């Protein structure tokens, strides 16, 4: 089982300890690229863009810890299901 497949299976369980790095790896594996921040904004939200579909996913980078909140994990899961990257 590949790392991407393991992350997909882990996300489906809605773990309370899903990290920013895991989310980034999963989104990149599904064809999304992290859009670099522009300007002096100090906001923690980051955009992930998929060139093929034109879709954007916004995700707040948690700080100081790296663990995503449960609602963020659920939003990520539902988005990736909608995108067809994860089977229901």
C-alpha positions as CSV (number, residue, x, y, z in Angstrom):
1,X,0.0,0.0,0.0
2,X,1.5,3.4,-1.0
3,X,1.9,6.3,1.3
4,X,-0.9,8.2,-0.5
5,X,-3.3,5.2,-0.1
6,X,-2.4,5.0,3.6
7,X,-3.1,8.7,4.1
8,X,-6.4,8.4,2.3
9,X,-7.4,5.4,4.5
10,X,-6.3,7.3,7.6
11,X,-8.3,10.5,6.6
12,X,-11.4,8.4,6.2
13,X,-11.3,7.6,9.9
14,X,-11.4,11.3,10.8
15,X,-8.5,11.1,13.2
16,X,-8.0,13.8,15.8
17,X,-4.3,13.8,15.2
18,X,-4.1,14.5,11.4
19,X,-1.3,16.9,10.8
20,X,-0.7,19.8,8.4
21,X,2.1,17.8,6.7
22,X,-0.2,14.8,6.1
23,X,-2.8,17.1,4.6
24,X,-0.3,18.8,2.4
25,X,1.1,15.5,1.2
26,X,-2.4,14.2,0.5
27,X,-3.5,17.3,-1.4
28,X,-0.3,17.3,-3.5
29,X,-0.9,13.6,-4.3
30,X,-4.4,14.5,-5.5
31,X,-3.0,17.1,-7.9
32,X,-3.1,20.2,-5.8
33,X,-0.3,22.6,-5.4
34,X,0.3,25.0,-2.4
35,X,0.0,28.5,-3.7
36,X,2.7,30.8,-2.3
37,X,1.6,33.6,-0.1
38,X,1.8,37.0,-1.6
39,X,1.9,40.4,0.1
40,X,2.4,41.2,3.8
41,X,-0.7,39.2,5.0
42,X,-0.2,37.3,8.3
43,X,-3.2,35.2,7.8
44,X,-2.8,31.5,8.4
45,X,-5.0,30.3,5.5
46,X,-3.3,28.7,2.6
47,X,-4.6,27.9,-0.8
48,X,-4.2,24.7,-2.7
49,X,-4.9,24.9,-6.5
50,X,-5.5,22.1,-9.0
51,X,-4.6,23.2,-12.5
52,X,-6.5,20.4,-14.2
53,X,-9.8,21.1,-12.5
54,X,-9.4,24.7,-11.6
55,X,-10.5,24.0,-8.1
56,X,-9.1,25.7,-5.0
57,X,-9.1,24.4,-1.4
58,X,-8.5,26.7,1.5
59,X,-6.9,25.3,4.7
60,X,-5.8,27.2,7.8
61,X,-2.3,26.2,8.8
62,X,-2.5,25.5,12.5
63,X,0.0,27.0,14.9
64,X,1.8,26.6,17.1
65,X,1.0,22.9,16.9
66,X,0.6,21.2,13.6
67,X,-2.5,19.1,14.3
68,X,-5.6,20.0,12.3
69,X,-8.9,20.7,14.1
70,X,-11.5,18.0,13.6
71,X,-13.8,20.2,11.5
72,X,-10.8,20.9,9.1
73,X,-10.3,17.1,8.8
74,X,-14.0,16.6,7.9
75,X,-13.9,19.5,5.4
76,X,-10.8,18.0,3.8
77,X,-12.4,14.6,3.6
78,X,-15.6,15.8,2.1
79,X,-13.8,18.0,-0.4
80,X,-11.6,15.1,-1.6
81,X,-14.6,12.8,-1.9
82,X,-16.3,15.5,-4.0
83,X,-13.2,15.8,-6.2
84,X,-13.2,12.0,-6.7
85,X,-9.8,11.6,-5.1
86,X,-11.2,9.5,-2.2
87,X,-13.9,6.9,-2.5
88,X,-16.8,7.1,-0.1
